[in-house]
Amino acid sequence: MVVAGAIETTGAELQQTYRLGPNDVVRVQVFGEDDLSVERTVDGDGTITFPLIGGFSVEGKTVQEFQDELTTRLQAGYLRHPKVTVFITKHRNFTVSGEVKRPGGFEYREGVTVREALALAEGFSEKANRDEVMVTRLNGGSPQTVLVPLDAPVLPNDLIIVSQASRLYVNGEVGRPGDYMFEKGLTIHKAITMAGGFTQKASKNRTKVLRMINGQEESIPVKLDDLVYPNDIIVVPQRFF
């Protein structure tokens, strides 16, 4: 499901609500216990290995929940009054996919925006729809996909999706018939100019558009300053002599 809106999350909220997962790197400090102050990467199965305790699952836990559980485990049989502090030193990656020049996973850093994430992926491709960038993120355990502005914050494990731009088609008496990338605000005249302009045989006043309306293709007479819609087929007929 795609919904319009923005995902807003501050750094403080991230620390409180972020759920640990594979490839996160955490630093554990136990006051006065150098041997227990370690840095660990969350394994692919969501577990870490900690001195004295061994392996246990941290996937899905917040930093505070992990810290509380570790304190309880140490207090249960190893230390009388353990003072444990846990913080994330490296978050797992986010991913940029779709119409960018270098799609893939990138290391998260706090404060990165969608615009900066796209720059890491070397920007939009020529086919990109620059007006609709989406982010898929887990929300309450379920993935949610929303349209986001370029200054929206990115979180670890986000999937940023750049879709392909819609096309339009220009047929008939134009210099270069074919399909072209749709742009907001494009007029019939600009679209025909993109297609090389009218030929000498063109009947300019009889230009029409084939457009899908309620599932049915309709033929619509148009003026040159009318707007083009995605997937329109602009037809320029030959004039009669």
Backbone as a ProteinNet text record, in pm:
[ID]
protein_1_A
[PRIMARY]
MVVAGAIETTGAELQQTYRLGPNDVVRVQVFGEDDLSVERTVDGDGTITFPLIGGFSVEGKTVQEFQDELTTRLQAGYLRHPKVTVFITKHRNFTVSGEVKRPGGFEYREGVTVREALALAEGFSEKANRDEVMVTRLNGGSPQTVLVPLDAPVLPNDLIIVSQASRLYVNGEVGRPGDYMFEKGLTIHKAITMAGGFTQKASKNRTKVLRMINGQEESIPVKLDDLVYPNDIIVVPQRFF
[TERTIARY]
84.7	0	88.1	58	132	42	91.1	13.9	97.8	29.8	101.7	133.4	249.1	285.2	434.6	477.3	619.5	646.4	763.4	804.7	897.1	857.9	938.3	989.5	1121.6	1181	1307.6	1315.6	1434.7	1537.6	1660.4	1765.6	1732.3	1671.9	1635.5	1529.1	1429.5	1325	1382.3	1479.2	1542.2	1607.1	1679.9	1746.8	1645.8	1527.2	1427	1346.3	1322.2	1230.3	1298.7	1423.3	1492.4	1506.2	1474	1481.1	1606.6	1685.2	1810.5	1784.7	1880	1868.9	2005.8	2012.8	2140.4	2221.5	2351.7	2452.1	2459.7	2371.9	2394.7	2517.1	2595.9	2712.4	2684.8	2693.4	2664.9	2789.1	2801.1	2908.9	2848.6	2900.1	2852.5	2963.2	2930.3	3024.7	2967.8	3046.3	3008.1	3107.1	3058	3143.7	3229.7	3362.7	3455.4	3488.7	3437.4	3461.5	3512	3643.7	3700.2	3679.2	3683.2	3666.8	3525.7	3431.5	3292.6	3252.2	3345.2	3318.6	3365.5	3269.3	3301.5	3216.1	3259.3	3180.9	3143.5	3017.9	2969.6	2879	2884.5	2794.9	2681.2	2559.5	2444.7	2451.9	2451.1	2463	2338	2349.6	2238.4	2113.7	2129.8	2012.4	1960.6	2015.9	1966	2025.4	2134.5	2194.9	2331.9	2377.9	2515.9	2572.7	2704.5	2772.1	2837.9	2806.9	2858.9	2935.8	3049.3	3126.3	3041.4	3069.5	3000.7	2862.8	2789.5	2651.3	2642	2725.9	2716.8	2623.6	2563.8	2479.2	2336.3	2276.8	2134.2	2080.6	1949.5	1885.5	1862.9	1894.2	1866.4	1778.2	1749.6	1672.1	1533.6	1494.8	1363.7	1361.4	1472.5	1478.7	1530.1	1481.5	1540.9	1671.5	1750.7	1875.2	1846.1	1741.8	1707.2	1665.4	1586.7	1544.1	1662.6	1755.5	1877.1	1959.8	1974.2	2052.1	1989.9	1858.3	1789.7	1805.2	1790.4	1802.6	1944	2043	2181.5	2212.7	2160.7	2180	2120.2	2000.5	1932.7	2011.2	2061.3	2135.6	2266	2335.5	2460.8	2434.8	2327.8	2294	2248.2	2195.9	2140.5	2247.6	2371.5	2469.2	2614.2	2639.5	2778.8	2825.5	2744.7	2782.6	2671.7	2712.1	2612.8	2533.8	2603.5	2534.9	2594	2565.5	2624.6	2566.8	2655.5	2614.5	2645.9	2541.1	2557	2508.7	2588.3	2549.4	2566	2461.9	2465.3	2434.8	2512.4	2481.1	2522.2	2459.6	2486.7	2603.4	2705.7	2819.4	2807.4	2729.1	2708.5	2575	2489	2358.3	2369	2272.4	2267.9	2232.8	2254.1	2241.4	2097	2083.4	1958.5	1984.6	1878	1891.4	1822.8	1887.7	1827.3	1809	1686.9	1658.2	1581	1568.5	1490.8	1575.8	1519.8	1582	1684.8	1794.6	1912.7	2032.9	2141.7	2256.3	2334.4	2332.5	2405.9	2321.4	2220.1	2137	2218.9	2176.8	2245.8	2226.9	2301.4	2295.9	2403.6	2369.8	2463.2	2461.2	2577.1	2588.6	2510	2428.1	2348.6	2436.4	2405	2461.1	2348.9	2353.2	2244.8	2230.7	2108.3	2079.3	2073.8	2103.8	2102.5	1959.8	1944.7	1814.1	1798.5	1676.4	1650.8	1735.9	1748.6	1829.1	1974.9	2029.5	2167.7	2182	2079.1	2081.6	2084.1	2005.7	2004.8	2139.7	2204	2336.3	2437.7	2426.5	2515.7	2496.1	2372	2341.8	2367.3	2441	2484.2	2369.8	2257.8	2151.1	2052.9	1954	1848.7	1904.6	1845.1	1873.2	1789.4	1813.7	1740.1	1592.1	1558.9	1420.3	1344.4	1407.8	1349.2	1232.3	1134.6	1026.6	1073.4	1122.3	1182.4	1079.7	952.8	847.4	788.6	826	767.5	876.5	930.8	1026.3	954.9	965.4	894	992.4	948	1025.5	937.9	993.4	926.5	995.9	916.4	970	873.8	930.1	845.4	780.7	649.8	573.7	479.6	513.6	434	442.6	555.4	575.6	533.3	465.3	418.7	485.9	524.2	586.7	486.1	528.7	445.5	525.7	464.7	530.7	463	542.8	487.6	568.5	502.3	570.5	636.8	760.8	834.2	900.2	917.2	995.8	1144.1	1224.9	1367.5	1438.6	1380.4	1445.4	1398.3	1321.7	1276.3	1394.4	1395.1	1505.3	1497.1	1612.9	1623.1	1656	1603.1	1635.7	1706.4	1782.9	1843.2	1737.5	1774.2	1686.6	1577.2	1573.8	1478.6	1507.6	1402	1414.3	1361.5	1450.6	1414	1393.7	1278.3	1240.2	1216.9	1288	1265.9	1202.5	1077.6	1005.9	1041.8	1006	1028.5	921.2	962.3	868.1	766.9	648.7	547.2	591.7	531.9	566.5	446.4	474.9	369.5	412.5	319	346.9	298.1	379.4	343.4	350.1	238.1	229.4	179	201.4	148.1	249.9	201.9	282	368.8	469.7	571.3	707.8	811.1	943.7	999.1	973.4	1027.6	918.2	830	726.7	791.6	726.7	779.2	730.1	794.3	753.6	855	806.2	887.3	851.3	944.5	921.9	820.2	723.5	623.3	681.6	644	682	558.1	547.7	435.9	438.8	321.6	311.5	337.7	360.5	388.3	260.8	273.2	158.8	168.6	58.7	56.7	164.4	174.9	272	415.1	447.9	582.8	612.4	511.5	530.9	559.2	486.9	508.8	646	687.4	821.2	928.2	908.6	1001	1010.5	900	894.7	935.4	1002.6	1054.7	964.1	850	759.6	671.6	581.4	490.6	566.1	524	572.9	490.1	531.3	457.9	320.1	302.2	174.5	77.9	121	40.7	-83.9	-191.5	-314.6	-317.5	-259	-240.4	-372.4	-473.6	-601.1	-680.5	-639	-710.1	-633.6	-532.5	-456.2	-549.4	-532.1	-616.6	-530.8	-592.8	-526.5	-612.2	-546.5	-611.8	-576.1	-678.4	-655.4	-747.6	-692.2	-773	-851.6	-985.4	-1073.2	-1169.9	-1162	-1245.9	-1233.5	-1110.1	-1084.7	-1114.4	-1160.5	-1194.2	-1107.9	-1058.5	-980.6	-1073.8	-1051.2	-1133	-1046.7	-1103.4	-1036.2	-1084.2	-989.8	-1024.8	-957.4	-1036.1	-974.5	-902.2	-786.2	-709.2	-656.6	-626.3	-557.6	-410.9	-327.6	-183.1	-140.4	-220.4	-180.7	-246.9	-317.8	-375.1	-264.1	-288.6	-190.3	-193.7	-77	-64.6	-76.3	-135.4	-145.9	-57.1	-15.3	67.2	-0.4	79.5	36.3	-55.5	-67.6	-142	-77.1	-160.2	-112.7	-158.6	-64	-94.5	-87.6	-195.1	-202.8	-217.7	-122.9	-127.7	-160.3	-282.9	-321.2	-263.4	-270.2	-226.2	-338.5	-300.6	-403.1	-446.9	-569.7	-623.4	-581.6	-554.2	-514.7	-632.7
-119.6	0	124.5	219.7	345	457.1	535.7	647	772.9	886	1012.8	1056.9	1119.7	1169.2	1166.3	1210.3	1213.5	1132.4	1069.8	994.6	1085	1117.2	1206.5	1131	1128	1063.9	1139.3	1184.4	1255.2	1156.1	1203.9	1117.4	1060	1143.7	1095.6	987.3	1008	906.7	777.9	791	672.5	589.4	654.5	582.4	509.2	567.2	508.1	398.8	413.3	322.1	225.5	250.3	166.7	24.7	-71.5	-212.5	-275.2	-338.4	-398.6	-512.3	-529.7	-636.4	-674.1	-775.6	-821.9	-709	-712.2	-617.5	-486.4	-464.6	-353.1	-385.2	-282.4	-300.9	-225.2	-296.9	-236.2	-238.7	-136.3	-127.4	-142.7	-240.1	-265.5	-225.6	-140.3	-101.9	-140	-214.2	-251.4	-182.6	-91.3	-8.7	-94.6	-69.9	-142.3	-281.8	-324.2	-459.6	-451.1	-430.9	-412.8	-534.3	-653.2	-775.3	-789.4	-717.7	-726.3	-606.9	-516.2	-400.9	-435.8	-467.2	-522.5	-456.5	-475.3	-434.2	-557.9	-568.4	-688	-650.5	-733.7	-720.8	-820.5	-774.7	-865	-961.6	-1091.4	-1193.1	-1199.1	-1275.7	-1288.5	-1347.2	-1425.5	-1483.2	-1394.5	-1271.4	-1177.6	-1193.9	-1268.5	-1292.8	-1225.8	-1209	-1170.8	-1266.8	-1272.1	-1352.6	-1258.2	-1278.7	-1190.6	-1272.8	-1220.9	-1294.8	-1337.9	-1455.9	-1518.4	-1572.5	-1497.9	-1535.2	-1624	-1599.5	-1673.3	-1603.5	-1680.8	-1622.5	-1602.1	-1489.6	-1468.9	-1369.1	-1374.9	-1296.3	-1152	-1059.1	-917.8	-859.5	-937.3	-886.1	-840.4	-722.7	-669.5	-592.2	-589.6	-516.5	-375.1	-280.7	-147.8	-154.1	-46.6	-40.4	-51	16.6	12.8	-127.2	-195.6	-331.4	-426.8	-412.3	-494.5	-465.6	-338.5	-299.4	-355.5	-347.6	-399.4	-550.8	-621.8	-767	-810.1	-743	-777.4	-751	-640.3	-610.3	-719.7	-763.5	-868.1	-998.9	-1036.2	-1161.2	-1158	-1047.4	-1037	-1038.5	-972.6	-965.5	-1100.2	-1184.5	-1313	-1411	-1396.5	-1496.7	-1458.1	-1331.8	-1296.1	-1171.6	-1066.2	-940.9	-896.3	-835.3	-795.5	-673.2	-568.7	-446.4	-398.8	-468.7	-429.9	-297.4	-213.1	-87.1	-98.2	-121.3	-153.2	-36	-3.6	97	37.2	49.6	-2.8	111	120.5	216.3	157.5	207.4	158.3	236.7	167	234.1	234.5	142.6	139.2	73.3	145.4	91.1	7.8	-80.2	-156.9	-65.7	-115.7	-34	5.8	106.5	131.7	102.5	88.4	48.2	149.6	179.7	265.7	181.4	176.8	91.5	169.2	107.4	168.6	253	365.6	448.1	545.8	488.1	565.1	504.9	579.6	535.2	421.8	415.5	307.9	255.1	173.5	118.6	23.3	11.9	-79.5	-38.9	-105.5	-76.5	22.5	109.5	212.5	219.7	251.2	257.3	375.8	349.4	454.2	542.7	670.4	763.5	856	893.9	973.4	1106.5	1140.8	1268.5	1263.8	1147.5	1140.5	1157.6	1233.1	1258.1	1177	1176.4	1107.9	1167.7	1299.2	1365.9	1317.9	1309.1	1264	1116.4	1038	895.8	877.8	958.8	951.8	995.4	1091.7	1135.1	1022.1	944.5	829.5	727.7	719.8	629.4	696.4	807.9	882.8	948	971.1	1050.9	973.8	1046.9	989.4	941.3	835	795.1	881.4	866.6	945.9	909.3	790	743.6	769.5	833.8	846.1	941.9	907.2	999	1077.7	1197.3	1276.9	1334.2	1327.4	1384.8	1284.3	1157	1055.7	961.2	992.7	905.1	841.8	711.4	638.5	571.9	553.6	481.1	371.2	250.4	139	115.4	114.3	101.6	20.1	-59.4	-133.1	-35.9	-48.9	36.7	-51.8	-72.7	-162.9	-307	-344.4	-481	-506.8	-410.4	-427	-323.4	-364.1	-267.8	-164.3	-40	69.8	146.8	176.7	253	388.3	495.1	630.3	714.5	813.7	914.1	1013.3	1048.2	1134.5	1249.9	1364	1473.3	1440.2	1512.1	1481.7	1516.5	1602.1	1636.1	1547.6	1443.9	1351.5	1271.3	1238.1	1159.3	1013.1	950.9	808.2	733.8	612.1	526.9	400.9	335.6	208.1	109.3	31.7	-71.8	-16.3	114.4	173.2	123.8	111.1	85.6	208.2	281.6	400.1	358.3	391.4	344.4	464.7	465.3	568.1	498.3	533.5	466.6	526.6	454.5	503.1	605.2	710.7	814.8	761.7	818.2	782.6	829.4	770.8	805.1	869.4	933	978.9	941.6	944.2	897.5	1002.2	1027	1122.7	1050.9	1043.7	972.5	1065	1022.9	1096.6	1191.3	1308	1402.7	1492.3	1428.2	1499.9	1450.7	1527.5	1494.7	1363.6	1334.4	1213.3	1142	1070.2	997.6	899.6	880.4	784.5	813.6	751.1	772	861.9	942.1	1041.1	1041.1	1091.2	1094.3	1202.1	1164.6	1260.5	1351.6	1478	1575	1654.8	1687	1768.7	1904	1952	2082.4	2081.1	1962.7	1952.7	1980.5	2063.6	2093.4	2013.7	2011.8	1944.6	2003.3	2135.5	2201.4	2161.7	2157.5	2119.8	1974.5	1888.5	1747.1	1730.2	1803	1794.3	1850.9	1955.8	2010.9	1908.3	1835.2	1728.5	1623.9	1604	1503.2	1560.5	1674.8	1729.6	1827.6	1861	1958.4	1900.9	1982.3	1941.6	1925.8	1831	1823.3	1918.3	1935.1	2022.4	1967.1	1837.3	1774.6	1773.4	1824.6	1813	1900.3	1843.1	1919.2	1960.7	2075.1	2117	2128.8	2180.2	2204.9	2077.9	1966	1839.6	1746.1	1802.3	1721.5	1670.7	1546	1485.6	1401.2	1361.9	1276.1	1152.6	1036.5	913.1	893.4	889.4	887.5	784.8	711.3	614	686.9	675.8	736.7	629.1	600.3	496.1	363.7	332.3	204.1	198.3	309.8	313.1	416.8	380.2	475.2	571.1	699.7	801.1	891.6	938.2	1031	1171.4	1260.5	1393.4	1499.6	1588.8	1702.4	1791.8	1843.5	1924.5	2050.6	2150.8	2270.6	2259	2336.8	2324.1	2360.6	2443.1	2479.3	2391.3	2287.1	2191.5	2109	2064.6	1982.9	1838.1	1774.3	1631.6	1552.2	1434.1	1343.9	1221.8	1153.9	1034.1	933.1	874.1	769.3	819.6	951.5	1006.3	965.2	945.6	925.1	1044.7	1127.4	1247.5	1209.6	1237.3	1198.8	1325.4	1344.1	1457.9	1402.1	1423.2	1367.6	1447.3	1385.3	1453	1543.9	1662.3	1754	1715.8	1755	1728.2	1839.6	1804.9	1903	1936.6
0	0	0	-86.9	-93.9	-45.6	50.9	101.8	92.1	78.4	73.2	214.1	230.2	361.7	380.5	496.5	526.8	652.1	657.2	774.1	854.1	973.7	1055.8	1177.8	1196.3	1312.1	1349.5	1474.5	1519.6	1570.5	1590.8	1641.1	1777.4	1866.2	1999.6	1991.7	1903.7	1887.3	1831.1	1739.6	1683.1	1792.4	1884.2	1991.5	2078.7	2097.5	2184.3	2115	1985.8	1917.7	1822.5	1788	1690.8	1742.4	1657	1692.7	1632.5	1716.1	1671.4	1572.9	1482.2	1383.3	1329.9	1243.5	1188.4	1126.1	1154.5	1103.8	1180.1	1277.3	1368.9	1454.2	1486.5	1574.1	1704.2	1816.3	1946.4	2034.9	2117.3	2215.3	2353.8	2431	2566.6	2663.7	2757.9	2861.9	2997.9	3074.2	3210.1	3303.7	3381.9	3466.8	3559.1	3554.3	3641	3593.9	3478.8	3427.6	3283.4	3268.9	3135.8	3046.4	3103.9	3024.2	2968.5	3027	2982.1	2895.8	2874.4	2788.1	2647.5	2560.1	2428.4	2320.7	2196.4	2080.6	2002.5	1964.5	1897.2	1778.8	1674	1558.8	1574.2	1552.8	1559.6	1441	1470.2	1366.2	1279.5	1170.5	1077.3	1139.2	1246.1	1313.2	1425.6	1436.7	1536	1674.1	1687.2	1818	1828	1952.8	1978.7	2082.9	2091	2192.7	2291.3	2420.3	2524	2627.6	2677.7	2778.3	2897.7	2948.4	3061.9	3024.9	2944	2913.9	2791	2692.7	2566.4	2469.1	2378.9	2276.3	2323	2284.9	2310	2208.9	2190.4	2084.9	2127.9	2036.5	2061.2	1951.4	1849.1	1735.8	1780.9	1737.1	1772.7	1902	1974.7	2101.5	2078	2158.7	2159.4	2238.4	2227.6	2304.1	2453.7	2499.7	2641.8	2684.5	2602.2	2636	2641.3	2546.8	2546.8	2671.9	2704.2	2822.2	2949.5	2962.1	3080.8	3092.3	2980.3	2984.2	3021.1	2964	2993.8	3141.1	3193.9	3335.6	3422.7	3387.8	3464.6	3459.3	3343.1	3328.5	3407.4	3402.4	3477.6	3628.3	3667.3	3809.8	3864	3776.4	3818.7	3866.5	3820	3862.8	3848.6	3809.1	3783	3857.6	3859.2	3924.2	4019	4131.5	4230.8	4186.5	4141.3	4099	3966.2	3859.2	3730.4	3680.3	3628.8	3566	3416.9	3339.7	3197.4	3112.4	3013.4	2914.2	2775.3	2692	2555.4	2458.8	2351.8	2245.7	2111.8	2008.7	1873.7	1815	1766.8	1703.8	1551.5	1497.9	1352.4	1323.8	1252.4	1216.2	1089.1	1071.1	947.8	830.4	711.7	591	560.7	475.3	404.8	257.2	179.1	39	-51	-163	-265.3	-391.2	-441.3	-557.4	-662.8	-778.9	-886.1	-978.4	-1021.3	-1124.7	-1067.8	-1017.5	-978.3	-1050.8	-1053.8	-1132.9	-1066.9	-932.1	-863.5	-747.8	-778.1	-670.3	-581.8	-456.1	-365.4	-221.2	-132.2	10.2	50.2	146.3	190.7	343	399.6	544.8	599.8	698.7	760.6	848.7	848.8	946.9	991.4	1116	1173	1100.5	1066.7	1003.2	852	791.7	645.7	595	486.1	426.6	298.7	247.1	121	9.9	8	-94.9	-89.5	32.4	48	12.3	44.7	8.7	-142.4	-213	-359.1	-417	-352	-397.4	-382.2	-273.4	-255.6	-367.7	-418.5	-530.2	-664.9	-662.2	-781.1	-857.8	-787.9	-845.2	-931.4	-980.7	-1062.7	-1197	-1249	-1386.7	-1480.9	-1609.6	-1707.9	-1711.3	-1664.6	-1669.7	-1539.9	-1442.9	-1309.5	-1304.8	-1222.9	-1187.5	-1065.1	-1088.6	-981.9	-884.8	-920.9	-836.9	-738.9	-749.8	-661.7	-612.4	-494.1	-428	-309.5	-296.5	-191.8	-96.4	26.1	125.9	184.3	187.9	255	388.2	495	631.2	715.5	807.1	899.4	996.4	1011	1101.8	1182.1	1308.8	1390.4	1344.2	1287.3	1242.2	1099.7	1036.8	899.2	808.8	686.5	595.4	547.7	546.3	496.4	393.7	280.7	175.7	162.8	173.4	167.2	69.2	11.3	-68.8	25.3	-2	90	15.8	82.4	24.2	33.9	-43.2	-47.1	82.9	165.6	291.7	408	378.1	482.9	535.9	666.6	722.5	680.9	670.7	640	768.5	782.6	895.7	847.1	935.4	897.5	850	750.8	694.9	605	582.9	488.5	346.7	269.5	125.9	53.5	-12.2	-88.2	-233.3	-287.8	-420.7	-512.2	-624.3	-727	-847	-875.7	-983.5	-1118.2	-1222.1	-1358.3	-1393.6	-1460.7	-1499.6	-1600.1	-1595.8	-1694.6	-1832.7	-1934.5	-2072.3	-2141.6	-2252.6	-2342.6	-2483.7	-2575	-2710.5	-2810.6	-2913	-3016.2	-3151	-3218.2	-3345.6	-3456.8	-3580.3	-3695	-3755.1	-3795.1	-3872.6	-3782.9	-3722.8	-3645.2	-3691.9	-3655.4	-3705.1	-3652.6	-3523.1	-3461.5	-3381.3	-3446.9	-3372.4	-3274.8	-3160	-3063.6	-2923.6	-2824.5	-2685.3	-2616.3	-2522.8	-2452.9	-2305.3	-2222.3	-2078.5	-2042.2	-1961	-1915.7	-1808.9	-1813.1	-1712	-1671.2	-1542.6	-1496.4	-1564.8	-1604.6	-1668.6	-1817.2	-1874.3	-2017.3	-2096.6	-2200.3	-2286.6	-2416.2	-2489.5	-2619.3	-2711.1	-2711.3	-2798.4	-2761.5	-2630.5	-2588.5	-2623	-2607.3	-2640.9	-2789.4	-2871.7	-3017.1	-3053.3	-2983.1	-3005.5	-2970.4	-2858.9	-2822.2	-2933.4	-3002.8	-3108.8	-3244.5	-3243.7	-3368.2	-3438.6	-3377.7	-3436	-3546.9	-3593.6	-3700.8	-3832.7	-3912.9	-4050.6	-4137.5	-4261.7	-4353.7	-4387.8	-4367.2	-4399	-4280.1	-4165.7	-4043.7	-4047.6	-3996.6	-3975.5	-3828.5	-3798.2	-3659.8	-3585.2	-3650.4	-3582.8	-3554.2	-3611.2	-3587.6	-3494.1	-3426	-3329.4	-3220	-3183.1	-3080.4	-2986.1	-2876.1	-2777.1	-2753.5	-2752.5	-2709.6	-2562.6	-2477.2	-2332	-2266.5	-2171	-2096.4	-1987.9	-1994	-1895.4	-1846.3	-1714.6	-1654.5	-1728.3	-1767	-1830.5	-1978.2	-2034.9	-2176.2	-2248.5	-2367.8	-2445.8	-2518.9	-2498.7	-2563.2	-2649.6	-2759.2	-2849.8	-2817.5	-2782.5	-2733.9	-2820.5	-2881.9	-2952.8	-2852.1	-2887.7	-2793.8	-2862.2	-2778.4	-2822.2	-2784.4	-2848	-2826.8	-2685.3	-2614.6	-2478.6	-2372.1	-2414.8	-2319.5	-2255.6	-2132.6	-2061.6	-2108.6	-2101.7	-2131.9	-2002.9	-2010.2	-1896.1	-1920	-1811.8	-1830.5	-1922.4	-2009.9	-2103.7	-2214.4	-2228.7	-2342	-2474	-2573.9	-2710.7	-2792.9	-2832.6	-2911.4	-3059.5	-3129.5	-3270.7	-3355	-3447	-3539.2	-3678.4	-3728.3	-3857.7	-3976.2	-4090.4	-4212.8	-4262.2	-4309.1	-4357.1	-4498.4	-4531	-4663.3	-4759.8	-4879.4	-4980.2	-5068.4
[MASK]
+++++++++++++++++++++++++++++++++++++++++++++++++++++++++++++++++++++++++++++++++++++++++++++++++++++++++++++++++++++++++++++++++++++++++++++++++++++++++++++++++++++++++++++++++++++++++++++++++++++++++++++++++++++++++++++++++++++++++++++++++

